[in-house]
Structure formats: structure tokens, C-alpha cells
Amino acid sequence: MAPFAHLHVHSEYSLLDGACRIPALVQRARELGMEAVALTDHGTLGGVVQFYRAAAEIVPIREDPSHDLTAIASRLDETVVR
């Protein structure tokens, strides 16, 4: 089987959605043999330190949440973003 890594996961720190607890996320990724997992919380970097500390044996991937803020601002003023 080819290697697999989740690249779109929201934790309990996500401002819009997500209920996954970081220790449980990392533990499950280890159980499934994943070499990496991403944290893509909306609008916050609040879980990044905990995520990096918990992911000692796998590669932690973090997404910059600022794209969410740009998208929200654009929807509110109805500007098309390309």
C-alpha cells in the first residue's frame, strides 16, 4: 500500500469546526502507520505547539491559517479572489 498522510485535519482549536483532540490525532496517525499528518485549523495557530510536541515520531505539517481570514473578508465584501 502506498504511504498516506491526512493533509486536512481540524483540531479542537479550529475557530469554525473540528473536535479532534491533538494527542488522539497523533496517536491514531501512529497506529495507522502514517509518516506525517497536517493540522489545518481555521483562523488560529493555537494548537501548533501542542501539535509539534505530540508529533515527535511523525512529521507534523502545519497550514498557515491566514488564507481563511482573507477568504472571509473577501466573501463579506463580495470581492472575487483569484
VOBA-157931 format. One record per atom (N, C-alpha, C, O, CB): x, y, z; residue in one letter; residue number from 1. Coordinates in pm, whole numbers, plus 50000, padded with zeros to 5 digits. Glycine has a CB too. Example, Ala and Ser with C-alpha at 12.3 -4.5 7.8 and 13.67 -1.06 7.14 Angstrom:
+-------+-------+-------+------+------+
!    xx !    yy !    zz ! resn ! resi !
+-------+-------+-------+------+------+
! 51319 ! 49431 ! 50780 !    A !    1 !
! 51230 ! 49550 ! 50780 !    A !    1 !
! 51320 ! 49670 ! 50780 !    A !    1 !
! 51424 ! 49668 ! 50846 !    A !    1 !
! 51131 ! 49553 ! 50905 !    A !    1 !
! 51285 ! 49775 ! 50708 !    S !    2 !
! 51367 ! 49894 ! 50714 !    S !    2 !
! 51290 ! 50003 ! 50787 !    S !    2 !
! 51341 ! 50114 ! 50804 !    S !    2 !
! 51408 ! 49940 ! 50572 !    S !    2 !
+-------+-------+-------+------+------+
END
This chain:
+-------+-------+-------+------+------+
!    xx !    yy !    zz ! resn ! resi !
+-------+-------+-------+------+------+
! 50085 ! 49882 ! 50000 !    M !    1 !
! 50000 ! 50000 ! 50000 !    M !    1 !
! 50089 ! 50125 ! 50000 !    M !    1 !
! 50192 ! 50129 ! 50068 !    M !    1 !
! 49904 ! 50000 ! 50123 !    M !    1 !
! 50051 ! 50224 ! 49925 !    A !    2 !
! 50126 ! 50350 ! 49918 !    A !    2 !
! 50112 ! 50428 ! 50049 !    A !    2 !
! 50009 ! 50419 ! 50115 !    A !    2 !
! 50077 ! 50436 ! 49799 !    A !    2 !
! 50215 ! 50504 ! 50087 !    P !    3 !
! 50206 ! 50586 ! 50208 !    P !    3 !
! 50091 ! 50687 ! 50197 !    P !    3 !
! 50060 ! 50736 ! 50089 !    P !    3 !
! 50340 ! 50660 ! 50234 !    P !    3 !
! 50031 ! 50717 ! 50312 !    F !    4 !
! 49918 ! 50811 ! 50315 !    F !    4 !
! 49935 ! 50905 ! 50434 !    F !    4 !
! 49980 ! 50863 ! 50540 !    F !    4 !
! 49783 ! 50736 ! 50324 !    F !    4 !
! 49900 ! 51031 ! 50416 !    A !    5 !
! 49901 ! 51129 ! 50524 !    A !    5 !
! 49781 ! 51220 ! 50510 !    A !    5 !
! 49753 ! 51270 ! 50400 !    A !    5 !
! 50033 ! 51211 ! 50525 !    A !    5 !
! 49710 ! 51242 ! 50619 !    H !    6 !
! 49599 ! 51337 ! 50616 !    H !    6 !
! 49655 ! 51479 ! 50604 !    H !    6 !
! 49739 ! 51519 ! 50684 !    H !    6 !
! 49510 ! 51323 ! 50744 !    H !    6 !
! 49608 ! 51553 ! 50506 !    L !    7 !
! 49656 ! 51689 ! 50484 !    L !    7 !
! 49549 ! 51794 ! 50513 !    L !    7 !
! 49569 ! 51913 ! 50484 !    L !    7 !
! 49704 ! 51704 ! 50342 !    L !    7 !
! 49436 ! 51752 ! 50569 !    H !    8 !
! 49329 ! 51847 ! 50601 !    H !    8 !
! 49258 ! 51799 ! 50727 !    H !    8 !
! 49159 ! 51726 ! 50720 !    H !    8 !
! 49228 ! 51861 ! 50481 !    H !    8 !
! 49308 ! 51842 ! 50843 !    V !    9 !
! 49253 ! 51800 ! 50972 !    V !    9 !
! 49233 ! 51923 ! 51060 !    V !    9 !
! 49324 ! 52004 ! 51076 !    V !    9 !
! 49347 ! 51696 ! 51042 !    V !    9 !
! 49114 ! 51937 ! 51117 !    H !   10 !
! 49083 ! 52046 ! 51209 !    H !   10 !
! 49081 ! 51992 ! 51351 !    H !   10 !
! 49019 ! 51889 ! 51377 !    H !   10 !
! 48947 ! 52114 ! 51173 !    H !   10 !
! 49148 ! 52060 ! 51441 !    S !   11 !
! 49151 ! 52017 ! 51581 !    S !   11 !
! 49050 ! 52096 ! 51663 !    S !   11 !
! 48973 ! 52176 ! 51610 !    S !   11 !
! 49293 ! 52034 ! 51640 !    S !   11 !
! 49051 ! 52070 ! 51792 !    E !   12 !
! 48962 ! 52141 ! 51884 !    E !   12 !
! 48991 ! 52291 ! 51889 !    E !   12 !
! 48910 ! 52368 ! 51939 !    E !   12 !
! 48974 ! 52082 ! 52024 !    E !   12 !
! 49107 ! 52333 ! 51836 !    Y !   13 !
! 49144 ! 52475 ! 51835 !    Y !   13 !
! 49084 ! 52551 ! 51716 !    Y !   13 !
! 49086 ! 52674 ! 51715 !    Y !   13 !
! 49296 ! 52488 ! 51833 !    Y !   13 !
! 49032 ! 52480 ! 51618 !    S !   14 !
! 48977 ! 52544 ! 51499 !    S !   14 !
! 48859 ! 52633 ! 51536 !    S !   14 !
! 48773 ! 52593 ! 51613 !    S !   14 !
! 48934 ! 52438 ! 51396 !    S !   14 !
! 48857 ! 52754 ! 51481 !    L !   15 !
! 48753 ! 52851 ! 51516 !    L !   15 !
! 48617 ! 52821 ! 51454 !    L !   15 !
! 48515 ! 52865 ! 51506 !    L !   15 !
! 48796 ! 52988 ! 51476 !    L !   15 !
! 48614 ! 52749 ! 51344 !    L !   16 !
! 48487 ! 52725 ! 51276 !    L !   16 !
! 48436 ! 52583 ! 51289 !    L !   16 !
! 48315 ! 52560 ! 51289 !    L !   16 !
! 48502 ! 52757 ! 51132 !    L !   16 !
! 48525 ! 52488 ! 51301 !    D !   17 !
! 48483 ! 52348 ! 51312 !    D !   17 !
! 48596 ! 52264 ! 51366 !    D !   17 !
! 48708 ! 52313 ! 51384 !    D !   17 !
! 48436 ! 52294 ! 51175 !    D !   17 !
! 48569 ! 52141 ! 51391 !    G !   18 !
! 48670 ! 52047 ! 51438 !    G !   18 !
! 48655 ! 52015 ! 51584 !    G !   18 !
! 48632 ! 52103 ! 51666 !    G !   18 !
! 48807 ! 52102 ! 51412 !    G !   18 !
! 48666 ! 51888 ! 51616 !    A !   19 !
! 48657 ! 51844 ! 51754 !    A !   19 !
! 48768 ! 51746 ! 51788 !    A !   19 !
! 48772 ! 51693 ! 51899 !    A !   19 !
! 48521 ! 51781 ! 51781 !    A !   19 !
! 48856 ! 51721 ! 51695 !    C !   20 !
! 48965 ! 51625 ! 51713 !    C !   20 !
! 49066 ! 51678 ! 51815 !    C !   20 !
! 49115 ! 51791 ! 51801 !    C !   20 !
! 49034 ! 51595 ! 51580 !    C !   20 !
! 49096 ! 51600 ! 51913 !    R !   21 !
! 49198 ! 51637 ! 52012 !    R !   21 !
! 49335 ! 51599 ! 51958 !    R !   21 !
! 49351 ! 51491 ! 51901 !    R !   21 !
! 49171 ! 51567 ! 52151 !    R !   21 !
! 49432 ! 51685 ! 51975 !    I !   22 !
! 49564 ! 51666 ! 51914 !    I !   22 !
! 49633 ! 51538 ! 51960 !    I !   22 !
! 49683 ! 51465 ! 51874 !    I !   22 !
! 49651 ! 51784 ! 51946 !    I !   22 !
! 49638 ! 51506 ! 52089 !    P !   23 !
! 49703 ! 51379 ! 52127 !    P !   23 !
! 49638 ! 51256 ! 52062 !    P !   23 !
! 49707 ! 51163 ! 52022 !    P !   23 !
! 49700 ! 51364 ! 52279 !    P !   23 !
! 49504 ! 51257 ! 52053 !    A !   24 !
! 49433 ! 51146 ! 51990 !    A !   24 !
! 49463 ! 51140 ! 51840 !    A !   24 !
! 49477 ! 51031 ! 51784 !    A !   24 !
! 49282 ! 51158 ! 52013 !    A !   24 !
! 49471 ! 51255 ! 51776 !    L !   25 !
! 49504 ! 51262 ! 51633 !    L !   25 !
! 49641 ! 51201 ! 51606 !    L !   25 !
! 49655 ! 51117 ! 51517 !    L !   25 !
! 49501 ! 51408 ! 51584 !    L !   25 !
! 49740 ! 51242 ! 51683 !    V !   26 !
! 49877 ! 51192 ! 51663 !    V !   26 !
! 49885 ! 51043 ! 51695 !    V !   26 !
! 49949 ! 50967 ! 51622 !    V !   26 !
! 49976 ! 51271 ! 51750 !    V !   26 !
! 49820 ! 51001 ! 51802 !    Q !   27 !
! 49821 ! 50858 ! 51838 !    Q !   27 !
! 49759 ! 50773 ! 51728 !    Q !   27 !
! 49813 ! 50668 ! 51693 !    Q !   27 !
! 49746 ! 50836 ! 51970 !    Q !   27 !
! 49647 ! 50817 ! 51674 !    R !   28 !
! 49580 ! 50741 ! 51567 !    R !   28 !
! 49665 ! 50737 ! 51441 !    R !   28 !
! 49671 ! 50635 ! 51373 !    R !   28 !
! 49442 ! 50801 ! 51536 !    R !   28 !
! 49730 ! 50847 ! 51408 !    A !   29 !
! 49820 ! 50850 ! 51292 !    A !   29 !
! 49932 ! 50748 ! 51310 !    A !   29 !
! 49967 ! 50678 ! 51215 !    A !   29 !
! 49878 ! 50992 ! 51272 !    A !   29 !
! 49988 ! 50740 ! 51431 !    R !   30 !
! 50093 ! 50640 ! 51459 !    R !   30 !
! 50038 ! 50498 ! 51443 !    R !   30 !
! 50101 ! 50414 ! 51380 !    R !   30 !
! 50149 ! 50659 ! 51602 !    R !   30 !
! 49919 ! 50473 ! 51500 !    E !   31 !
! 49858 ! 50339 ! 51492 !    E !   31 !
! 49838 ! 50295 ! 51347 !    E !   31 !
! 49852 ! 50178 ! 51315 !    E !   31 !
! 49723 ! 50338 ! 51565 !    E !   31 !
! 49804 ! 50391 ! 51261 !    L !   32 !
! 49779 ! 50360 ! 51120 !    L !   32 !
! 49906 ! 50361 ! 51036 !    L !   32 !
! 49900 ! 50339 ! 50915 !    L !   32 !
! 49679 ! 50458 ! 51063 !    L !   32 !
! 50020 ! 50387 ! 51099 !    G !   33 !
! 50147 ! 50383 ! 51028 !    G !   33 !
! 50174 ! 50504 ! 50941 !    G !   33 !
! 50256 ! 50497 ! 50850 !    G !   33 !
! 50154 ! 50262 ! 50945 !    G !   33 !
! 50106 ! 50614 ! 50967 !    M !   34 !
! 50128 ! 50735 ! 50888 !    M !   34 !
! 50263 ! 50797 ! 50925 !    M !   34 !
! 50301 ! 50799 ! 51042 !    M !   34 !
! 50014 ! 50837 ! 50910 !    M !   34 !
! 50332 ! 50848 ! 50825 !    E !   35 !
! 50460 ! 50913 ! 50848 !    E !   35 !
! 50444 ! 51062 ! 50875 !    E !   35 !
! 50536 ! 51126 ! 50925 !    E !   35 !
! 50552 ! 50892 ! 50729 !    E !   35 !
! 50327 ! 51118 ! 50842 !    A !   36 !
! 50302 ! 51262 ! 50858 !    A !   36 !
! 50153 ! 51284 ! 50877 !    A !   36 !
! 50071 ! 51199 ! 50842 !    A !   36 !
! 50354 ! 51343 ! 50735 !    A !   36 !
! 50119 ! 51399 ! 50934 !    V !   37 !
! 49980 ! 51441 ! 50947 !    V !   37 !
! 49980 ! 51594 ! 50951 !    V !   37 !
! 50074 ! 51656 ! 51001 !    V !   37 !
! 49911 ! 51380 ! 51076 !    V !   37 !
! 49875 ! 51654 ! 50898 !    A !   38 !
! 49867 ! 51800 ! 50892 !    A !   38 !
! 49765 ! 51853 ! 50992 !    A !   38 !
! 49669 ! 51784 ! 51029 !    A !   38 !
! 49830 ! 51846 ! 50751 !    A !   38 !
! 49787 ! 51976 ! 51035 !    L !   39 !
! 49692 ! 52048 ! 51120 !    L !   39 !
! 49650 ! 52172 ! 51043 !    L !   39 !
! 49733 ! 52259 ! 51015 !    L !   39 !
! 49754 ! 52084 ! 51262 !    L !   39 !
! 49522 ! 52182 ! 51009 !    T !   40 !
! 49474 ! 52290 ! 50923 !    T !   40 !
! 49359 ! 52366 ! 50989 !    T !   40 !
! 49255 ! 52388 ! 50927 !    T !   40 !
! 49429 ! 52234 ! 50787 !    T !   40 !
! 49379 ! 52406 ! 51113 !    D !   41 !
! 49275 ! 52478 ! 51187 !    D !   41 !
! 49242 ! 52611 ! 51120 !    D !   41 !
! 49328 ! 52677 ! 51062 !    D !   41 !
! 49319 ! 52502 ! 51331 !    D !   41 !
! 49115 ! 52649 ! 51129 !    H !   42 !
! 49068 ! 52775 ! 51072 !    H !   42 !
! 49101 ! 52892 ! 51164 !    H !   42 !
! 49061 ! 52892 ! 51281 !    H !   42 !
! 48917 ! 52770 ! 51045 !    H !   42 !
! 49173 ! 52991 ! 51114 !    G !   43 !
! 49191 ! 53118 ! 51181 !    G !   43 !
! 49275 ! 53121 ! 51307 !    G !   43 !
! 49270 ! 53220 ! 51380 !    G !   43 !
! 49063 ! 53169 ! 51213 !    G !   43 !
! 49351 ! 53017 ! 51335 !    T !   44 !
! 49431 ! 53016 ! 51459 !    T !   44 !
! 49553 ! 52927 ! 51447 !    T !   44 !
! 49554 ! 52830 ! 51370 !    T !   44 !
! 49345 ! 52971 ! 51576 !    T !   44 !
! 49654 ! 52961 ! 51523 !    L !   45 !
! 49772 ! 52876 ! 51537 !    L !   45 !
! 49780 ! 52824 ! 51681 !    L !   45 !
! 49886 ! 52781 ! 51725 !    L !   45 !
! 49901 ! 52954 ! 51500 !    L !   45 !
! 49669 ! 52828 ! 51752 !    G !   46 !
! 49665 ! 52794 ! 51893 !    G !   46 !
! 49710 ! 52653 ! 51927 !    G !   46 !
! 49761 ! 52631 ! 52037 !    G !   46 !
! 49530 ! 52813 ! 51943 !    G !   46 !
! 49692 ! 52558 ! 51838 !    G !   47 !
! 49729 ! 52420 ! 51867 !    G !   47 !
! 49864 ! 52378 ! 51815 !    G !   47 !
! 49903 ! 52262 ! 51830 !    G !   47 !
! 49628 ! 52330 ! 51812 !    G !   47 !
! 49937 ! 52469 ! 51752 !    V !   48 !
! 50062 ! 52432 ! 51685 !    V !   48 !
! 50168 ! 52379 ! 51782 !    V !   48 !
! 50232 ! 52278 ! 51752 !    V !   48 !
! 50117 ! 52552 ! 51611 !    V !   48 !
! 50189 ! 52444 ! 51895 !    V !   49 !
! 50293 ! 52399 ! 51989 !    V !   49 !
! 50259 ! 52260 ! 52041 !    V !   49 !
! 50346 ! 52172 ! 52043 !    V !   49 !
! 50307 ! 52499 ! 52108 !    V !   49 !
! 50136 ! 52239 ! 52083 !    Q !   50 !
! 50095 ! 52107 ! 52130 !    Q !   50 !
! 50110 ! 52003 ! 52019 !    Q !   50 !
! 50153 ! 51891 ! 52045 !    Q !   50 !
! 49950 ! 52111 ! 52180 !    Q !   50 !
! 50074 ! 52040 ! 51896 !    F !   51 !
! 50084 ! 51950 ! 51782 !    F !   51 !
! 50229 ! 51909 ! 51757 !    F !   51 !
! 50258 ! 51791 ! 51741 !    F !   51 !
! 50025 ! 52017 ! 51656 !    F !   51 !
! 50320 ! 52006 ! 51754 !    Y !   52 !
! 50461 ! 51975 ! 51729 !    Y !   52 !
! 50520 ! 51890 ! 51841 !    Y !   52 !
! 50599 ! 51800 ! 51814 !    Y !   52 !
! 50542 ! 52104 ! 51715 !    Y !   52 !
! 50482 ! 51915 ! 51965 !    R !   53 !
! 50533 ! 51835 ! 52077 !    R !   53 !
! 50480 ! 51693 ! 52073 !    R !   53 !
! 50553 ! 51599 ! 52102 !    R !   53 !
! 50496 ! 51901 ! 52209 !    R !   53 !
! 50352 ! 51677 ! 52038 !    A !   54 !
! 50291 ! 51544 ! 52034 !    A !   54 !
! 50341 ! 51460 ! 51917 !    A !   54 !
! 50345 ! 51338 ! 51926 !    A !   54 !
! 50140 ! 51557 ! 52027 !    A !   54 !
! 50378 ! 51525 ! 51809 !    A !   55 !
! 50415 ! 51454 ! 51686 !    A !   55 !
! 50565 ! 51425 ! 51678 !    A !   55 !
! 50627 ! 51448 ! 51575 !    A !   55 !
! 50373 ! 51535 ! 51565 !    A !   55 !
! 50621 ! 51374 ! 51787 !    A !   56 !
! 50766 ! 51351 ! 51792 !    A !   56 !
! 50813 ! 51245 ! 51692 !    A !   56 !
! 50924 ! 51254 ! 51641 !    A !   56 !
! 50805 ! 51309 ! 51932 !    A !   56 !
! 50730 ! 51145 ! 51663 !    E !   57 !
! 50773 ! 51035 ! 51577 !    E !   57 !
! 50717 ! 51044 ! 51435 !    E !   57 !
! 50751 ! 50961 ! 51351 !    E !   57 !
! 50731 ! 50904 ! 51638 !    E !   57 !
! 50634 ! 51142 ! 51408 !    I !   58 !
! 50582 ! 51162 ! 51273 !    I !   58 !
! 50610 ! 51306 ! 51231 !    I !   58 !
! 50643 ! 51390 ! 51314 !    I !   58 !
! 50430 ! 51131 ! 51266 !    I !   58 !
! 50598 ! 51333 ! 51103 !    V !   59 !
! 50624 ! 51467 ! 51051 !    V !   59 !
! 50499 ! 51553 ! 51069 !    V !   59 !
! 50396 ! 51523 ! 51009 !    V !   59 !
! 50666 ! 51462 ! 50901 !    V !   59 !
! 50506 ! 51659 ! 51151 !    P !   60 !
! 50390 ! 51748 ! 51166 !    P !   60 !
! 50391 ! 51851 ! 51054 !    P !   60 !
! 50493 ! 51916 ! 51028 !    P !   60 !
! 50392 ! 51818 ! 51305 !    P !   60 !
! 50278 ! 51867 ! 50988 !    I !   61 !
! 50263 ! 51965 ! 50880 !    I !   61 !
! 50161 ! 52067 ! 50926 !    I !   61 !
! 50051 ! 52030 ! 50969 !    I !   61 !
! 50220 ! 51897 ! 50745 !    I !   61 !
! 50196 ! 52195 ! 50918 !    R !   62 !
! 50105 ! 52300 ! 50962 !    R !   62 !
! 50069 ! 52388 ! 50843 !    R !   62 !
! 50153 ! 52420 ! 50760 !    R !   62 !
! 50168 ! 52384 ! 51076 !    R !   62 !
! 49943 ! 52426 ! 50837 !    E !   63 !
! 49895 ! 52518 ! 50733 !    E !   63 !
! 49884 ! 52657 ! 50792 !    E !   63 !
! 49847 ! 52673 ! 50908 !    E !   63 !
! 49758 ! 52471 ! 50675 !    E !   63 !
! 49917 ! 52757 ! 50713 !    D !   64 !
! 49902 ! 52896 ! 50756 !    D !   64 !
! 49754 ! 52934 ! 50751 !    D !   64 !
! 49693 ! 52930 ! 50644 !    D !   64 !
! 49987 ! 52991 ! 50665 !    D !   64 !
! 49695 ! 52970 ! 50866 !    P !   65 !
! 49551 ! 52998 ! 50868 !    P !   65 !
! 49513 ! 53133 ! 50808 !    P !   65 !
! 49395 ! 53164 ! 50798 !    P !   65 !
! 49501 ! 52992 ! 51008 !    P !   65 !
! 49610 ! 53215 ! 50768 !    S !   66 !
! 49575 ! 53348 ! 50717 !    S !   66 !
! 49493 ! 53343 ! 50589 !    S !   66 !
! 49420 ! 53438 ! 50560 !    S !   66 !
! 49701 ! 53428 ! 50693 !    S !   66 !
! 49502 ! 53235 ! 50512 !    H !   67 !
! 49420 ! 53226 ! 50391 !    H !   67 !
! 49272 ! 53227 ! 50426 !    H !   67 !
! 49191 ! 53277 ! 50348 !    H !   67 !
! 49455 ! 53099 ! 50310 !    H !   67 !
! 49236 ! 53172 ! 50541 !    D !   68 !
! 49096 ! 53172 ! 50583 !    D !   68 !
! 49047 ! 53313 ! 50610 !    D !   68 !
! 48935 ! 53348 ! 50574 !    D !   68 !
! 49078 ! 53085 ! 50708 !    D !   68 !
! 49130 ! 53393 ! 50674 !    L !   69 !
! 49091 ! 53531 ! 50704 !    L !   69 !
! 49072 ! 53612 ! 50576 !    L !   69 !
! 48982 ! 53694 ! 50567 !    L !   69 !
! 49196 ! 53598 ! 50794 !    L !   69 !
! 49158 ! 53587 ! 50479 !    T !   70 !
! 49145 ! 53656 ! 50350 !    T !   70 !
! 49015 ! 53615 ! 50281 !    T !   70 !
! 48943 ! 53700 ! 50228 !    T !   70 !
! 49266 ! 53624 ! 50260 !    T !   70 !
! 48986 ! 53486 ! 50283 !    A !   71 !
! 48865 ! 53438 ! 50217 !    A !   71 !
! 48740 ! 53493 ! 50285 !    A !   71 !
! 48645 ! 53532 ! 50217 !    A !   71 !
! 48862 ! 53284 ! 50217 !    A !   71 !
! 48739 ! 53498 ! 50417 !    I !   72 !
! 48623 ! 53551 ! 50490 !    I !   72 !
! 48603 ! 53699 ! 50456 !    I !   72 !
! 48491 ! 53742 ! 50427 !    I !   72 !
! 48641 ! 53533 ! 50643 !    I !   72 !
! 48710 ! 53776 ! 50459 !    A !   73 !
! 48699 ! 53919 ! 50428 !    A !   73 !
! 48649 ! 53938 ! 50285 !    A !   73 !
! 48569 ! 54028 ! 50259 !    A !   73 !
! 48835 ! 53989 ! 50447 !    A !   73 !
! 48695 ! 53855 ! 50193 !    S !   74 !
! 48653 ! 53867 ! 50054 !    S !   74 !
! 48506 ! 53832 ! 50036 !    S !   74 !
! 48436 ! 53897 ! 49958 !    S !   74 !
! 48739 ! 53776 ! 49966 !    S !   74 !
! 48456 ! 53732 ! 50107 !    R !   75 !
! 48315 ! 53696 ! 50095 !    R !   75 !
! 48226 ! 53807 ! 50149 !    R !   75 !
! 48119 ! 53834 ! 50094 !    R !   75 !
! 48286 ! 53565 ! 50170 !    R !   75 !
! 48270 ! 53872 ! 50256 !    L !   76 !
! 48187 ! 53976 ! 50316 !    L !   76 !
! 48171 ! 54097 ! 50224 !    L !   76 !
! 48065 ! 54159 ! 50222 !    L !   76 !
! 48246 ! 54019 ! 50447 !    L !   76 !
! 48276 ! 54132 ! 50150 !    D !   77 !
! 48262 ! 54247 ! 50060 !    D !   77 !
! 48236 ! 54204 ! 49916 !    D !   77 !
! 48240 ! 54286 ! 49824 !    D !   77 !
! 48388 ! 54334 ! 50066 !    D !   77 !
! 48209 ! 54075 ! 49897 !    E !   78 !
! 48170 ! 54020 ! 49766 !    E !   78 !
! 48276 ! 54042 ! 49658 !    E !   78 !
! 48242 ! 54048 ! 49540 !    E !   78 !
! 48040 ! 54081 ! 49721 !    E !   78 !
! 48403 ! 54054 ! 49697 !    T !   79 !
! 48512 ! 54067 ! 49601 !    T !   79 !
! 48552 ! 53928 ! 49553 !    T !   79 !
! 48562 ! 53835 ! 49633 !    T !   79 !
! 48632 ! 54142 ! 49665 !    T !   79 !
! 48575 ! 53915 ! 49425 !    V !   80 !
! 48620 ! 53789 ! 49369 !    V !   80 !
! 48771 ! 53781 ! 49387 !    V !   80 !
! 48844 ! 53871 ! 49346 !    V !   80 !
! 48579 ! 53776 ! 49219 !    V !   80 !
! 48817 ! 53672 ! 49450 !    V !   81 !
! 48959 ! 53650 ! 49471 !    V !   81 !
! 49006 ! 53544 ! 49372 !    V !   81 !
! 48948 ! 53437 ! 49362 !    V !   81 !
! 48989 ! 53606 ! 49618 !    V !   81 !
! 49112 ! 53576 ! 49299 !    R !   82 !
! 49167 ! 53479 ! 49203 !    R !   82 !
! 49305 ! 53443 ! 49240 !    R !   82 !
! 49368 ! 53362 ! 49172 !    R !   82 !
! 49164 ! 53534 ! 49062 !    R !   82 !
+-------+-------+-------+------+------+
END
